[in-house]
Amino acid sequence: MPRASRAEAERHREQVIAATAKLVRTHGADKVSVPQAMAAAGLTHGGFYRHFASKDDLIAQACSAAFAERLAAMNDLAEGEDAGADTGQGTDEGTGEDRGRGARAAFLATYLSTLHRDNPALGCAAAALAVDAARAEPGDPLRRAYADGMRNLVDGMERLTRKSGDTSPDEGTILVELSTMIGALVLSRACAGDDLSDRILTAVRDHVLGDDEYSPGGKGTSETAG
């Protein structure tokens, strides 16, 4: 295959994965068909098997891509705090620990926001695909991709926690915090349209933030929800 054709094929494959990552987070893995995924990427479904071994293969890759988006957003927050410190912008005063706490607080607050709740297509795969992964058979590609994504999310949370000043974060504490956040997001979506949904987000956001304060209307509310 000519180099240009290989590059185009790779670009199409990435387009399908990105489009499918949004679809499965919105509708669930079982509700997304191959023709629907290809159409969302602007392609015909006839070329699907040139890019993927099966629908299960595509769904697993879409799950991995969605988790990668979340990890990139966490890293961007951490790096943004560092850049602000280096250039004298962002945080006007405070130690590196203060800036680290700001990055962690930004992540927690935007994760537990109504913006994230109402935009699953751009949101966290951990919440959006939890039920799909739980119902998948042992060894299913989606379940493996989900578990790998969760491990990466735990690692990302550990890095943010270290930046907040805790040089020896306890994995158990991080797992409890992530599980609480993810569960709260799932429940708030299940109750969307009822005032209980907002109360769940507010209660859990206040709980995980503790004394750290962050306004979700600030830098955390970007196109990538949460």
ABEGO torsion letter per residue (X at the ends): XBAAAAAAAAAAAAAAAAAAAAAAAAAEAAABBAAAAAAAAGBBAAAAAAABABAAAAAAAAAAAAAAAAAAAAAAAAAAAAAAAAAGBEBABEBAAAAAAAAAAAAAAAAABAAAAABAAABBAAAAAAAAAAABBBGBAAAAAAAAAAAAAAAAAAAAAAAAGBABBBAAAAAAAAAAAAAAAAAAAAABGBAAAAAAAAAAAAAAAEABBBBAABAABBABBX
